[in-house]
Amino acid sequence: MSDLYDTDVVLWSEQQADLLRRRALGMLVNDRDLDWTNIAEEIESVGSEQRHAVESLIVQAMIHMLKVAAWPQSPEVPHWEAETLVFRDSARRRFVPSMRQRLDIPGLYRQALRGLPRTIDGQAPLPVPAVCPVTLDELLAED
């Protein structure tokens, strides 16, 4: 079964889902046909992918927040503020409470700092906080 997982994960997932559904209905299935190791890995990866999506949205929101702080006179400020809201709203919709302890907000902020451009329209940025000035709750709050 692992060979199919490595060569055609779509077919593997369809077959495994069918076996699991049949087993859940009380039907007899050959347990050797269930690829428990990869099933467990795939279930775990669903959560990881959701967390990574939220982390990415938070980083994007932070980058736009930093742009507003670093270039407050830029004509792009309204656009950056709107983008910040969109990324925060998307993160809030995808966030689930079990992610809270796994989200490294200071680390995500450092990543956002690295994503900040060195200049915009030839202008260097104003100083921005070296330490994250917002909490997860503030990032996910509705405005």
VMD Tcl script that builds the backbone (N, CA, C; Angstrom):
set m [mol new atoms 429]
animate dup $m
set s [atomselect $m all]
$s set {name element resname resid chain x y z} {
  {N N MET 1 A 0.826 -1.196 0.000}
  {CA C MET 1 A 0.000 0.000 0.000}
  {C C MET 1 A 0.870 1.260 0.000}
  {N N SER 2 A 2.025 1.229 0.659}
  {CA C SER 2 A 2.905 2.390 0.671}
  {C C SER 2 A 3.420 2.724 -0.715}
  {N N ASP 3 A 3.566 1.690 -1.568}
  {CA C ASP 3 A 4.016 1.954 -2.938}
  {C C ASP 3 A 3.022 2.852 -3.663}
  {N N LEU 4 A 1.728 2.566 -3.489}
  {CA C LEU 4 A 0.707 3.393 -4.130}
  {C C LEU 4 A 0.726 4.810 -3.551}
  {N N TYR 5 A 0.946 4.929 -2.264}
  {CA C TYR 5 A 1.052 6.242 -1.626}
  {C C TYR 5 A 2.154 7.055 -2.290}
  {N N ASP 6 A 3.276 6.411 -2.577}
  {CA C ASP 6 A 4.424 7.105 -3.178}
  {C C ASP 6 A 4.238 7.404 -4.660}
  {N N THR 7 A 3.410 6.607 -5.349}
  {CA C THR 7 A 3.285 6.787 -6.801}
  {C C THR 7 A 2.014 7.514 -7.227}
  {N N ASP 8 A 0.914 7.345 -6.466}
  {CA C ASP 8 A -0.350 7.986 -6.835}
  {C C ASP 8 A -1.148 8.274 -5.566}
  {N N VAL 9 A -0.810 9.362 -4.910}
  {CA C VAL 9 A -1.426 9.669 -3.616}
  {C C VAL 9 A -2.927 9.915 -3.743}
  {N N VAL 10 A -3.386 10.360 -4.898}
  {CA C VAL 10 A -4.824 10.592 -5.091}
  {C C VAL 10 A -5.568 9.260 -5.072}
  {N N LEU 11 A -5.088 8.308 -5.850}
  {CA C LEU 11 A -5.723 6.985 -5.858}
  {C C LEU 11 A -5.608 6.340 -4.473}
  {N N TRP 12 A -4.440 6.448 -3.859}
  {CA C TRP 12 A -4.241 5.912 -2.509}
  {C C TRP 12 A -5.273 6.495 -1.549}
  {N N SER 13 A -5.461 7.820 -1.586}
  {CA C SER 13 A -6.386 8.465 -0.649}
  {C C SER 13 A -7.824 8.025 -0.897}
  {N N GLU 14 A -8.187 7.855 -2.154}
  {CA C GLU 14 A -9.546 7.379 -2.471}
  {C C GLU 14 A -9.765 5.973 -1.933}
  {N N GLN 15 A -8.785 5.111 -2.137}
  {CA C GLN 15 A -8.909 3.733 -1.654}
  {C C GLN 15 A -8.943 3.676 -0.129}
  {N N GLN 16 A -8.074 4.446 0.504}
  {CA C GLN 16 A -8.032 4.440 1.966}
  {C C GLN 16 A -9.325 5.009 2.549}
  {N N ALA 17 A -9.839 6.065 1.956}
  {CA C ALA 17 A -11.100 6.650 2.424}
  {C C ALA 17 A -12.236 5.646 2.294}
  {N N ASP 18 A -12.270 4.920 1.176}
  {CA C ASP 18 A -13.304 3.913 0.979}
  {C C ASP 18 A -13.209 2.823 2.043}
  {N N LEU 19 A -12.012 2.336 2.299}
  {CA C LEU 19 A -11.820 1.305 3.321}
  {C C LEU 19 A -12.241 1.810 4.701}
  {N N LEU 20 A -11.855 3.035 5.028}
  {CA C LEU 20 A -12.210 3.591 6.344}
  {C C LEU 20 A -13.723 3.781 6.479}
  {N N ARG 21 A -14.364 4.255 5.412}
  {CA C ARG 21 A -15.822 4.422 5.461}
  {C C ARG 21 A -16.520 3.074 5.639}
  {N N ARG 22 A -16.062 2.088 4.897}
  {CA C ARG 22 A -16.662 0.757 5.030}
  {C C ARG 22 A -16.460 0.203 6.431}
  {N N ARG 23 A -15.279 0.393 6.958}
  {CA C ARG 23 A -15.006 -0.081 8.325}
  {C C ARG 23 A -15.884 0.649 9.332}
  {N N ALA 24 A -16.070 1.957 9.147}
  {CA C ALA 24 A -16.915 2.748 10.044}
  {C C ALA 24 A -18.364 2.271 10.021}
  {N N LEU 25 A -18.795 1.736 8.893}
  {CA C LEU 25 A -20.157 1.201 8.774}
  {C C LEU 25 A -20.275 -0.201 9.357}
  {N N GLY 26 A -19.166 -0.736 9.857}
  {CA C GLY 26 A -19.188 -2.060 10.455}
  {C C GLY 26 A -18.900 -3.180 9.475}
  {N N MET 27 A -18.534 -2.817 8.266}
  {CA C MET 27 A -18.212 -3.835 7.271}
  {C C MET 27 A -16.818 -4.382 7.551}
  {N N LEU 28 A -16.608 -5.601 7.216}
  {CA C LEU 28 A -15.293 -6.204 7.398}
  {C C LEU 28 A -14.375 -5.764 6.265}
  {N N VAL 29 A -13.218 -5.293 6.640}
  {CA C VAL 29 A -12.183 -4.958 5.665}
  {C C VAL 29 A -10.895 -5.586 6.160}
  {N N ASN 30 A -10.009 -5.852 5.247}
  {CA C ASN 30 A -8.722 -6.419 5.606}
  {C C ASN 30 A -7.852 -5.283 6.165}
  {N N ASP 31 A -7.537 -5.366 7.461}
  {CA C ASP 31 A -6.730 -4.315 8.093}
  {C C ASP 31 A -5.376 -4.136 7.413}
  {N N ARG 32 A -4.877 -5.185 6.777}
  {CA C ARG 32 A -3.588 -5.045 6.087}
  {C C ARG 32 A -3.696 -4.105 4.901}
  {N N ASP 33 A -4.914 -3.889 4.407}
  {CA C ASP 33 A -5.117 -2.961 3.294}
  {C C ASP 33 A -5.124 -1.509 3.759}
  {N N LEU 34 A -5.294 -1.319 5.051}
  {CA C LEU 34 A -5.264 0.043 5.596}
  {C C LEU 34 A -3.813 0.431 5.881}
  {N N ASP 35 A -3.401 1.508 5.301}
  {CA C ASP 35 A -2.022 2.002 5.408}
  {C C ASP 35 A -1.944 2.956 6.607}
  {N N TRP 36 A -1.995 2.386 7.799}
  {CA C TRP 36 A -2.127 3.173 9.026}
  {C C TRP 36 A -1.037 4.230 9.190}
  {N N THR 37 A 0.175 3.897 8.857}
  {CA C THR 37 A 1.276 4.862 9.035}
  {C C THR 37 A 1.042 6.112 8.197}
  {N N ASN 38 A 0.724 5.918 6.930}
  {CA C ASN 38 A 0.510 7.078 6.060}
  {C C ASN 38 A -0.825 7.759 6.338}
  {N N ILE 39 A -1.828 6.991 6.772}
  {CA C ILE 39 A -3.099 7.615 7.156}
  {C C ILE 39 A -2.857 8.586 8.311}
  {N N ALA 40 A -2.135 8.134 9.314}
  {CA C ALA 40 A -1.838 8.996 10.462}
  {C C ALA 40 A -1.043 10.228 10.034}
  {N N GLU 41 A -0.080 10.033 9.153}
  {CA C GLU 41 A 0.731 11.148 8.667}
  {C C GLU 41 A -0.114 12.167 7.913}
  {N N GLU 42 A -1.013 11.677 7.086}
  {CA C GLU 42 A -1.883 12.572 6.317}
  {C C GLU 42 A -2.843 13.339 7.225}
  {N N ILE 43 A -3.393 12.674 8.209}
  {CA C ILE 43 A -4.288 13.360 9.145}
  {C C ILE 43 A -3.525 14.463 9.865}
  {N N GLU 44 A -2.327 14.148 10.310}
  {CA C GLU 44 A -1.506 15.145 10.991}
  {C C GLU 44 A -1.165 16.318 10.072}
  {N N SER 45 A -0.912 16.018 8.792}
  {CA C SER 45 A -0.520 17.085 7.865}
  {C C SER 45 A -1.670 18.048 7.589}
  {N N VAL 46 A -2.911 17.585 7.713}
  {CA C VAL 46 A -4.057 18.481 7.518}
  {C C VAL 46 A -3.969 19.637 8.512}
  {N N GLY 47 A -3.720 19.306 9.771}
  {CA C GLY 47 A -3.595 20.344 10.793}
  {C C GLY 47 A -2.408 21.254 10.551}
  {N N SER 48 A -1.290 20.661 10.154}
  {CA C SER 48 A -0.094 21.459 9.888}
  {C C SER 48 A -0.327 22.432 8.741}
  {N N GLU 49 A -0.984 21.968 7.692}
  {CA C GLU 49 A -1.260 22.840 6.547}
  {C C GLU 49 A -2.176 23.996 6.937}
  {N N GLN 50 A -3.160 23.725 7.767}
  {CA C GLN 50 A -4.050 24.786 8.222}
  {C C GLN 50 A -3.276 25.813 9.058}
  {N N ARG 51 A -2.411 25.325 9.933}
  {CA C ARG 51 A -1.605 26.235 10.749}
  {C C ARG 51 A -0.665 27.059 9.871}
  {N N HIS 52 A -0.038 26.408 8.889}
  {CA C HIS 52 A 0.869 27.144 7.986}
  {C C HIS 52 A 0.118 28.213 7.200}
  {N N ALA 53 A -1.112 27.924 6.817}
  {CA C ALA 53 A -1.915 28.920 6.095}
  {C C ALA 53 A -2.165 30.134 6.987}
  {N N VAL 54 A -2.514 29.901 8.243}
  {CA C VAL 54 A -2.755 31.004 9.175}
  {C C VAL 54 A -1.460 31.781 9.408}
  {N N GLU 55 A -0.359 31.075 9.580}
  {CA C GLU 55 A 0.925 31.755 9.771}
  {C C GLU 55 A 1.264 32.642 8.580}
  {N N SER 56 A 1.057 32.147 7.379}
  {CA C SER 56 A 1.342 32.921 6.173}
  {C C SER 56 A 0.479 34.177 6.108}
  {N N LEU 57 A -0.798 34.037 6.435}
  {CA C LEU 57 A -1.691 35.196 6.423}
  {C C LEU 57 A -1.282 36.216 7.470}
  {N N ILE 58 A -0.866 35.761 8.636}
  {CA C ILE 58 A -0.416 36.672 9.698}
  {C C ILE 58 A 0.844 37.412 9.256}
  {N N VAL 59 A 1.784 36.697 8.657}
  {CA C VAL 59 A 3.012 37.350 8.173}
  {C C VAL 59 A 2.676 38.402 7.131}
  {N N GLN 60 A 1.785 38.092 6.204}
  {CA C GLN 60 A 1.403 39.070 5.188}
  {C C GLN 60 A 0.742 40.293 5.822}
  {N N ALA 61 A -0.116 40.065 6.813}
  {CA C ALA 61 A -0.745 41.193 7.514}
  {C C ALA 61 A 0.320 42.042 8.196}
  {N N MET 62 A 1.267 41.384 8.849}
  {CA C MET 62 A 2.329 42.119 9.547}
  {C C MET 62 A 3.188 42.924 8.581}
  {N N ILE 63 A 3.519 42.350 7.445}
  {CA C ILE 63 A 4.328 43.081 6.452}
  {C C ILE 63 A 3.603 44.356 6.035}
  {N N HIS 64 A 2.311 44.261 5.778}
  {CA C HIS 64 A 1.561 45.449 5.371}
  {C C HIS 64 A 1.438 46.446 6.524}
  {N N MET 65 A 1.288 45.959 7.751}
  {CA C MET 65 A 1.264 46.856 8.913}
  {C C MET 65 A 2.607 47.580 9.050}
  {N N LEU 66 A 3.689 46.848 8.823}
  {CA C LEU 66 A 5.023 47.443 8.898}
  {C C LEU 66 A 5.238 48.483 7.805}
  {N N LYS 67 A 4.722 48.222 6.615}
  {CA C LYS 67 A 4.843 49.200 5.529}
  {C C LYS 67 A 4.146 50.505 5.904}
  {N N VAL 68 A 2.979 50.389 6.508}
  {CA C VAL 68 A 2.256 51.596 6.935}
  {C C VAL 68 A 3.078 52.366 7.965}
  {N N ALA 69 A 3.675 51.642 8.898}
  {CA C ALA 69 A 4.474 52.297 9.942}
  {C C ALA 69 A 5.772 52.875 9.377}
  {N N ALA 70 A 6.367 52.187 8.410}
  {CA C ALA 70 A 7.668 52.600 7.885}
  {C C ALA 70 A 7.580 53.691 6.821}
  {N N TRP 71 A 6.452 53.746 6.112}
  {CA C TRP 71 A 6.257 54.743 5.054}
  {C C TRP 71 A 4.876 55.385 5.210}
  {N N PRO 72 A 4.638 56.081 6.307}
  {CA C PRO 72 A 3.290 56.603 6.587}
  {C C PRO 72 A 2.809 57.668 5.599}
  {N N GLN 73 A 3.704 58.263 4.850}
  {CA C GLN 73 A 3.317 59.302 3.887}
  {C C GLN 73 A 3.104 58.754 2.481}
  {N N SER 74 A 3.322 57.460 2.307}
  {CA C SER 74 A 3.187 56.865 0.978}
  {C C SER 74 A 1.727 56.912 0.510}
  {N N PRO 75 A 1.521 57.171 -0.772}
  {CA C PRO 75 A 0.150 57.114 -1.304}
  {C C PRO 75 A -0.420 55.687 -1.274}
  {N N GLU 76 A 0.434 54.706 -1.006}
  {CA C GLU 76 A -0.004 53.311 -0.949}
  {C C GLU 76 A -0.603 52.932 0.407}
  {N N VAL 77 A -0.546 53.814 1.399}
  {CA C VAL 77 A -1.032 53.492 2.750}
  {C C VAL 77 A -2.465 52.960 2.745}
  {N N PRO 78 A -3.416 53.588 2.062}
  {CA C PRO 78 A -4.775 53.024 2.078}
  {C C PRO 78 A -4.835 51.591 1.534}
  {N N HIS 79 A -4.059 51.330 0.500}
  {CA C HIS 79 A -4.008 49.974 -0.059}
  {C C HIS 79 A -3.418 48.993 0.963}
  {N N TRP 80 A -2.321 49.378 1.611}
  {CA C TRP 80 A -1.693 48.501 2.606}
  {C C TRP 80 A -2.631 48.250 3.784}
  {N N GLU 81 A -3.341 49.284 4.194}
  {CA C GLU 81 A -4.290 49.109 5.300}
  {C C GLU 81 A -5.419 48.154 4.902}
  {N N ALA 82 A -5.896 48.285 3.681}
  {CA C ALA 82 A -6.943 47.378 3.204}
  {C C ALA 82 A -6.424 45.951 3.120}
  {N N GLU 83 A -5.217 45.781 2.618}
  {CA C GLU 83 A -4.611 44.453 2.536}
  {C C GLU 83 A -4.433 43.849 3.930}
  {N N THR 84 A -4.022 44.670 4.877}
  {CA C THR 84 A -3.870 44.197 6.253}
  {C C THR 84 A -5.186 43.617 6.756}
  {N N LEU 85 A -6.270 44.333 6.525}
  {CA C LEU 85 A -7.585 43.859 6.974}
  {C C LEU 85 A -7.983 42.550 6.303}
  {N N VAL 86 A -7.719 42.438 5.015}
  {CA C VAL 86 A -8.065 41.216 4.285}
  {C C VAL 86 A -7.281 40.027 4.833}
  {N N PHE 87 A -5.977 40.207 5.035}
  {CA C PHE 87 A -5.152 39.111 5.561}
  {C C PHE 87 A -5.572 38.741 6.984}
  {N N ARG 88 A -5.848 39.744 7.801}
  {CA C ARG 88 A -6.292 39.464 9.176}
  {C C ARG 88 A -7.639 38.752 9.191}
  {N N ASP 89 A -8.575 39.196 8.345}
  {CA C ASP 89 A -9.884 38.535 8.267}
  {C C ASP 89 A -9.735 37.081 7.831}
  {N N SER 90 A -8.888 36.850 6.843}
  {CA C SER 90 A -8.677 35.484 6.364}
  {C C SER 90 A -8.035 34.618 7.439}
  {N N ALA 91 A -7.078 35.186 8.157}
  {CA C ALA 91 A -6.439 34.437 9.249}
  {C C ALA 91 A -7.453 34.114 10.336}
  {N N ARG 92 A -8.293 35.075 10.666}
  {CA C ARG 92 A -9.310 34.867 11.705}
  {C C ARG 92 A -10.280 33.752 11.311}
  {N N ARG 93 A -10.681 33.711 10.046}
  {CA C ARG 93 A -11.611 32.674 9.580}
  {C C ARG 93 A -10.982 31.286 9.629}
  {N N ARG 94 A -9.697 31.187 9.377}
  {CA C ARG 94 A -9.023 29.887 9.354}
  {C C ARG 94 A -8.509 29.454 10.728}
  {N N PHE 95 A -8.367 30.386 11.634}
  {CA C PHE 95 A -7.816 30.098 12.958}
  {C C PHE 95 A -8.757 29.217 13.766}
  {N N VAL 96 A -8.175 28.249 14.457}
  {CA C VAL 96 A -8.910 27.443 15.428}
  {C C VAL 96 A -8.132 27.490 16.742}
  {N N PRO 97 A -8.847 27.408 17.881}
  {CA C PRO 97 A -8.186 27.592 19.179}
  {C C PRO 97 A -6.971 26.701 19.427}
  {N N SER 98 A -6.956 25.495 18.896}
  {CA C SER 98 A -5.820 24.603 19.158}
  {C C SER 98 A -4.518 25.114 18.525}
  {N N MET 99 A -4.618 26.077 17.626}
  {CA C MET 99 A -3.411 26.653 17.006}
  {C C MET 99 A -2.686 27.609 17.945}
  {N N ARG 100 A -3.415 28.184 18.887}
  {CA C ARG 100 A -2.876 29.259 19.725}
  {C C ARG 100 A -1.494 28.936 20.277}
  {N N GLN 101 A -1.333 27.768 20.880}
  {CA C GLN 101 A -0.058 27.431 21.516}
  {C C GLN 101 A 1.032 27.109 20.504}
  {N N ARG 102 A 0.662 26.923 19.242}
  {CA C ARG 102 A 1.647 26.555 18.227}
  {C C ARG 102 A 2.080 27.741 17.352}
  {N N LEU 103 A 1.397 28.854 17.474}
  {CA C LEU 103 A 1.746 30.027 16.672}
  {C C LEU 103 A 2.802 30.847 17.404}
  {N N ASP 104 A 3.940 31.013 16.760}
  {CA C ASP 104 A 5.060 31.763 17.321}
  {C C ASP 104 A 5.002 33.196 16.777}
  {N N ILE 105 A 4.226 34.039 17.447}
  {CA C ILE 105 A 4.021 35.406 16.955}
  {C C ILE 105 A 5.341 36.183 16.877}
  {N N PRO 106 A 6.217 36.131 17.899}
  {CA C PRO 106 A 7.501 36.828 17.749}
  {C C PRO 106 A 8.309 36.325 16.537}
  {N N GLY 107 A 8.290 35.027 16.287}
  {CA C GLY 107 A 9.000 34.471 15.134}
  {C C GLY 107 A 8.371 34.902 13.819}
  {N N LEU 108 A 7.052 34.947 13.776}
  {CA C LEU 108 A 6.369 35.410 12.564}
  {C C LEU 108 A 6.664 36.889 12.321}
  {N N TYR 109 A 6.762 37.655 13.402}
  {CA C TYR 109 A 7.096 39.076 13.266}
  {C C TYR 109 A 8.512 39.241 12.699}
  {N N ARG 110 A 9.452 38.424 13.196}
  {CA C ARG 110 A 10.813 38.492 12.655}
  {C C ARG 110 A 10.810 38.166 11.159}
  {N N GLN 111 A 9.992 37.199 10.769}
  {CA C GLN 111 A 9.861 36.857 9.352}
  {C C GLN 111 A 9.294 38.040 8.574}
  {N N ALA 112 A 8.303 38.717 9.142}
  {CA C ALA 112 A 7.721 39.884 8.479}
  {C C ALA 112 A 8.756 41.003 8.341}
  {N N LEU 113 A 9.560 41.192 9.372}
  {CA C LEU 113 A 10.622 42.208 9.293}
  {C C LEU 113 A 11.571 41.909 8.136}
  {N N ARG 114 A 11.894 40.627 7.950}
  {CA C ARG 114 A 12.777 40.251 6.839}
  {C C ARG 114 A 12.105 40.482 5.488}
  {N N GLY 115 A 10.769 40.467 5.454}
  {CA C GLY 115 A 10.036 40.689 4.217}
  {C C GLY 115 A 9.785 42.146 3.893}
  {N N LEU 116 A 10.184 43.022 4.788}
  {CA C LEU 116 A 9.991 44.459 4.568}
  {C C LEU 116 A 10.988 44.964 3.530}
  {N N PRO 117 A 10.527 45.686 2.514}
  {CA C PRO 117 A 11.454 46.202 1.505}
  {C C PRO 117 A 12.476 47.167 2.123}
  {N N ARG 118 A 13.622 47.257 1.502}
  {CA C ARG 118 A 14.659 48.192 1.987}
  {C C ARG 118 A 14.297 49.639 1.641}
  {N N THR 119 A 13.618 49.793 0.510}
  {CA C THR 119 A 13.149 51.121 0.114}
  {C C THR 119 A 11.829 50.957 -0.630}
  {N N ILE 120 A 11.054 52.020 -0.625}
  {CA C ILE 120 A 9.865 52.099 -1.461}
  {C C ILE 120 A 9.907 53.465 -2.124}
  {N N ASP 121 A 9.835 53.458 -3.444}
  {CA C ASP 121 A 9.936 54.701 -4.229}
  {C C ASP 121 A 11.174 55.507 -3.845}
  {N N GLY 122 A 12.281 54.797 -3.609}
  {CA C GLY 122 A 13.541 55.447 -3.279}
  {C C GLY 122 A 13.641 55.938 -1.848}
  {N N GLN 123 A 12.626 55.724 -1.045}
  {CA C GLN 123 A 12.614 56.190 0.336}
  {C C GLN 123 A 12.949 55.048 1.291}
  {N N ALA 124 A 13.889 55.304 2.185}
  {CA C ALA 124 A 14.213 54.337 3.235}
  {C C ALA 124 A 13.072 54.334 4.251}
  {N N PRO 125 A 12.878 53.237 4.947}
  {CA C PRO 125 A 11.792 53.184 5.930}
  {C C PRO 125 A 12.106 53.981 7.190}
  {N N LEU 126 A 11.060 54.452 7.835}
  {CA C LEU 126 A 11.215 54.986 9.184}
  {C C LEU 126 A 11.466 53.789 10.100}
  {N N PRO 127 A 12.019 54.029 11.284}
  {CA C PRO 127 A 12.248 52.908 12.197}
  {C C PRO 127 A 10.924 52.222 12.584}
  {N N VAL 128 A 10.978 50.903 12.670}
  {CA C VAL 128 A 9.828 50.113 13.111}
  {C C VAL 128 A 10.255 49.335 14.354}
  {N N PRO 129 A 9.302 48.911 15.170}
  {CA C PRO 129 A 9.655 48.167 16.384}
  {C C PRO 129 A 10.429 46.890 16.060}
  {N N ALA 130 A 11.451 46.624 16.841}
  {CA C ALA 130 A 12.229 45.396 16.672}
  {C C ALA 130 A 11.494 44.193 17.264}
  {N N VAL 131 A 10.592 44.460 18.191}
  {CA C VAL 131 A 9.815 43.419 18.853}
  {C C VAL 131 A 8.356 43.588 18.444}
  {N N CYS 132 A 7.686 42.501 18.256}
  {CA C CYS 132 A 6.294 42.540 17.798}
  {C C CYS 132 A 5.427 43.393 18.722}
  {N N PRO 133 A 4.780 44.412 18.179}
  {CA C PRO 133 A 3.974 45.316 19.002}
  {C C PRO 133 A 2.519 44.866 19.184}
  {N N VAL 134 A 2.133 43.733 18.582}
  {CA C VAL 134 A 0.743 43.268 18.673}
  {C C VAL 134 A 0.699 41.821 19.150}
  {N N THR 135 A -0.399 41.479 19.767}
  {CA C THR 135 A -0.612 40.111 20.222}
  {C C THR 135 A -1.424 39.347 19.177}
  {N N LEU 136 A -1.487 38.053 19.331}
  {CA C LEU 136 A -2.315 37.245 18.445}
  {C C LEU 136 A -3.766 37.698 18.529}
  {N N ASP 137 A -4.257 37.954 19.741}
  {CA C ASP 137 A -5.640 38.396 19.892}
  {C C ASP 137 A -5.890 39.713 19.161}
  {N N GLU 138 A -4.936 40.612 19.200}
  {CA C GLU 138 A -5.105 41.889 18.499}
  {C C GLU 138 A -5.099 41.661 16.984}
  {N N LEU 139 A -4.248 40.770 16.509}
  {CA C LEU 139 A -4.207 40.481 15.070}
  {C C LEU 139 A -5.503 39.865 14.575}
  {N N LEU 140 A -6.106 39.031 15.419}
  {CA C LEU 140 A -7.318 38.320 14.996}
  {C C LEU 140 A -8.605 39.055 15.340}
  {N N ALA 141 A -8.480 40.178 16.041}
  {CA C ALA 141 A -9.669 40.943 16.433}
  {C C ALA 141 A -10.346 41.560 15.206}
  {N N GLU 142 A -11.667 41.643 15.263}
  {CA C GLU 142 A -12.381 42.338 14.203}
  {C C GLU 142 A -12.283 43.821 14.456}
  {N N ASP 143 A -12.056 44.564 13.385}
  {CA C ASP 143 A -11.943 46.022 13.536}
  {C C ASP 143 A -13.285 46.669 13.328}
}
mol reanalyze $m
mol bondsrecalc $m
mol representation Tube
mol addrep $m
